[in-house]
Amino acid sequence: MTRIRRGYIARRHRAKIRLFASSFGGAASRLTRTITQQKIRALVSAHRDRDRQKRDFRRLWITRINAVIRDIRVSYSYSRLIHDLYKRQLLLNRKILAQIAISNRNCLYMISKEILK
């Protein structure tokens, strides 16, 4: 069977893949097969790390809240604070609480004192 030259369609396809991999280093930005493998790997990592990022941010917020709560000597920990918030039906999520903890510690102190009453 004779070889078929694919012409400009194949070139267009490869050029589109190369644009994706232009920032990759070494052969990963030059060789078509390697580019394809690296592209698949990059997309898998991006998909995985989107979920990972949510987890990491939640851990960061919890750490910040816990550090401030223990620092201002409210006499209890993060878990007690969250439990009391739910009992009182105060709908403040961890992201907002962490922002309050960083920007205005006195406000978080007032919220925790209000819960204790």
C-alpha positions in Angstrom: 0.0 0.0 0.0 1.3 3.4 -0.9 2.0 6.0 1.7 -0.4 8.9 1.9 0.9 12.3 2.7 -1.6 14.0 5.0 -0.6 17.5 4.0 -1.8 20.6 5.8 -4.5 19.0 8.0 -1.9 17.0 9.9 0.3 20.1 10.1 -2.6 22.2 11.5 -3.3 19.5 14.1 0.4 19.4 15.2 0.6 23.1 15.3 -2.4 23.3 17.6 -0.8 20.8 20.0 2.5 22.6 19.9 0.8 25.9 21.0 -0.4 24.1 24.1 3.1 22.8 24.9 5.1 25.9 23.9 6.0 26.6 27.6 7.2 23.0 28.2 10.9 22.4 28.4 13.2 20.3 26.2 11.7 17.7 23.9 8.3 18.2 25.5 7.9 21.3 23.5 9.4 20.1 20.2 8.7 16.4 19.5 5.1 15.6 18.6 4.8 12.3 20.4 6.4 13.7 23.6 4.2 16.7 23.4 1.1 14.5 23.2 2.2 12.5 26.3 3.0 15.7 28.2 -0.3 17.3 27.3 -2.2 14.3 28.6 -0.1 14.4 31.8 -0.6 18.1 32.3 -4.4 17.9 31.9 -4.6 15.0 34.3 -2.6 17.0 36.9 -4.8 20.0 36.4 -7.9 18.0 36.9 -6.6 16.3 40.0 -5.2 19.6 41.5 -8.5 21.4 41.1 -9.9 19.1 43.8 -6.7 19.2 45.8 -6.8 23.0 45.9 -10.2 23.0 47.5 -8.9 20.7 50.2 -5.8 22.8 50.8 -7.7 26.0 51.2 -10.1 24.5 53.6 -7.2 23.2 55.7 -5.6 26.7 55.6 -8.8 28.4 56.8 -9.2 25.9 59.6 -5.6 26.4 60.7 -5.9 30.2 60.7 -9.2 30.1 62.7 -7.8 27.7 65.2 -4.6 29.7 65.7 -6.5 33.0 66.3 -9.0 31.3 68.6 -6.3 29.8 70.8 -4.3 33.1 70.7 -7.0 35.3 71.9 -7.6 33.0 74.9 -11.3 32.3 74.4 -10.6 29.1 76.4 -11.7 26.7 73.7 -10.6 25.3 70.4 -11.7 25.5 66.7 -13.9 22.4 67.0 -15.8 23.8 69.9 -16.3 27.1 68.1 -17.7 25.5 64.9 -19.9 23.2 67.0 -21.3 26.2 68.9 -21.8 28.1 65.7 -23.9 25.3 64.3 -25.9 25.0 67.5 -26.7 28.8 67.4 -27.4 28.5 63.7 -25.0 31.2 62.8 -24.2 30.6 59.1 -20.6 31.7 58.8 -18.4 29.5 56.6 -14.8 28.8 57.3 -13.5 31.1 54.6 -15.4 34.1 56.0 -14.3 33.2 59.6 -10.6 33.0 58.4 -10.9 36.4 56.8 -12.3 37.9 59.9 -9.6 36.2 62.0 -6.9 37.7 59.9 -8.3 41.2 59.4 -10.0 41.9 62.7 -9.3 39.6 65.6 -11.5 41.6 68.0 -14.5 40.9 65.8 -13.8 37.1 66.0 -13.4 37.5 69.8 -16.8 39.3 70.0 -18.4 36.5 67.9 -17.0 33.8 70.2 -18.0 35.7 73.4 -21.5 36.1 72.0 -21.7 32.3 71.3 -20.6 31.5 74.9 -23.5 33.6 76.4 
